Amino acid sequence: MGSPSAIARLHAIEILDSRGRPTIQTTCVLTDGAIGTVSVPSGASTGRAEAHELRDGDPARYGGLGCRTAAAHVNGEILDDVRGQLLADQAELDTRLIDLDGTTNKERLGANAILSVSLAWARAQAASREISLTTQFADQVGREPGLLPRPTVNLFSGGKHAGGQIPIQDVLITPLTATSADVAMEQIVAVFQAAVGLCRGKYGMRMLVADEGGLAPGFTSVEAAFDDAVEAIRLSGLEPGREIALCIDVAASHFHVDDRYVIDGQALDSRQMIDRITGWVREWPIVSIEDGLAEDDWAHWPELVAAIGDRVLVLGDDFLTTNPVRIERALASRAANALLLKVNQIGTLTEAAQALQLAKAAGWAVVVSARSGETEDDWLTDLAVGWGGDQLKVGSVTRSERLAKWNRLLAIADESGQPLAPWPQRS
């Protein structure tokens, strides 16, 4: 895939994400006049192995979270290096950015600065070639856009997304039998509205939502959240486990203290935590467990896969951080069977594509995911479709930064006529 023109201009500014925290928006202008503008997300629940998100550290601005330095790197050093260069493809640009930074985790220039340029160039290239961003992303990985990713949508939130009223991060729902995006979203909204009514009656709460739009009532236990999710599915007129199933984002690193998992007043060792999760999978219609163990509990992840991997997706988020090195280690030890792909965890499209291809070659499912700090930009949906993600996870069906991505999925479905990818079958 050749580059029709060089970069003429880059310009980054500091903007605000969905939590009111700074992030970066970058515009790339090519010499043929094509323009691409993107904004990059930011995570609250982050893995220690993620690429470094550069913040200013000035306590007088945004509590030290400002991004002026990262934006200045785009407008100065990065632009100086790439301006006028005829870049053959995405990999050449991203390799140049990685080399310019010169660190192992992009801490000098900032992964947020580097990713913003990587993405803005891709969008500008799509404009230059007069193709959709979906096709631009598909061309990058050498595939034709095909089946659409199946939505997995936040229903209830806890952990770092909701003040920790329960330790696990999210209870999500996914449609199992819907074959089209519009039917899937119709079903999901029906369950969400049933949950709103349930929370009003059971907890006396208004529809107040957490970072990613999920409801966050005062559950008495993790299992109570599962029970309420199943009840909401029933109240919507749908059948739990057949039409709608649960996906659990455990985010176990955030309640892993002194080699124990502190959950609902109990301190469990790794094997006890595996037993607890195995009980969940047995008792509730759960089809996916994300970060069921801590990100550095490498010794026990294979045991978790052995216990439940024949029934559900064992999904790595903080555990894998979209990092090819960590994915290869997990493949060698059979420590997961699915990847949560977040481009900003690794910092360039090229490295994220390497992670995607490793996972796909191994037969893993791939869930393309947003972050807790998002913007109204919808490039993620084009990426999920173009790269052939099995599922798309962007949050709930409230808040404009979430709905922008779901609405883009509906638009792509209407344009393409493509059905949803089936849920990955476990033996």
Steps between C-alpha positions, in 0.01 A plus 500: 500500500683811381484845653366754246645803678718607789412658832483878464380590848419353840319693769403364842295668770401405852130409525285334769387139517168369630613533863612860457868403492740620232590297192630585152339580167731502198443612143717369216502692169656336194663682211203410275268684741348192667431548871456255786412600856479258793478508876656231715350338812635454850453217748419500872553127549848468353753217493853562621637375166310759294684754286560825687234768478686829536353750747637842590517443875415866575273492807367846411333360185254211504668350807814427299313318221552762228616391155663818371845340495378205292324739260818707474695187403259446209521863390878515536733202498267251333392740224862598437591134452217392270415814301555449129583130537342265245385215720422171330249377757382510860786281617763739364343796680458312828853358493631851444302628800620214722861561402465874556372440852781258575356342816344159557163636614474836317561695818705778340255629238195334653288216365208743481700732271630215283161326468328824406736540204470133403120524489477846344726386214275197441191719481676746268607212278140379479392850396781520243411162351127582512418183690334435834707485816376143538663408168820687592530292816412178315767568239757546777453140616436355154137400531161587354245654741251225578290396796431769758617473862237391751428764767587438864340777703537618859191443714637537855830653609719479809870517575688804371213589267246550779662573834562140598156410643586152376860403420447367147492759224206424272214263431433515126237348277534362149233376256559140394231441238459841333654495154480872420636807676160670519331203668796459735483865612121482534536203736782661697302822555200295612711326766660829608161668542374201698805534723423871550153407624637222718751733663233762560276249674762297685759764590298823477756647261461733205677420174845615607779334307869415542801589284393284205126556536413191706260510795661483843255416779610397848529125447548293815739263321646418161250219462212740565610694191483179294152423637375848413646477149317172439180650641531801268536267201184316606311826560587607144326192366821331388643167613819500709767270359324444169428848362710714736805393702731664753863604454690580821788748518657392828804735483653291777826696520313779674403290800813283509680589823795312654441200273134480599182593316290707740142457385177538698689497830701189419873471426542222245818345367528442125351150503211615715440786259495253211247292693287811560501584128429139405195515725382817325530335160309197626215696660442795265476531117854635465686466169810716565731569796738796458810535722377237743843501666757774560722619217816344650345175628654312207529173692124464539354633174552160329304341787215745441495409131507129586206547740264702280655550156291225343183696588585871487745751358790559739585852399822690571489880543744634763653154478596535130487878439478448122873424519640241258767390750243427771267332250778269382575406862130431563480289185800292609347430843136476386413778740203650304280430202392852407653847469351833602654737248549865603717691256615756755638225724781450250510840329499446121270337247782281373579344836130451574465326162785266596312415820183439298673268256670299776165445670315415179770256387463316831123472458426744779197727500580872481292762678573856382449733794462868584628656825326657797618845386361536147398773257229526235746377236377176342817364332499199734194349332663525157808332648296215651322438170808543282714275714235230535445526875268233638347742748490873566500632856452876539287537814128534550213648300513835677743794457587644161860376495364143521206546264725656235668160462177297511335735250798461268451122520136545400605722209761252377244220527255700291765585238647151476204273568738276695374287789660470841778251560377196694596463863822292509398146583674319784525121495 
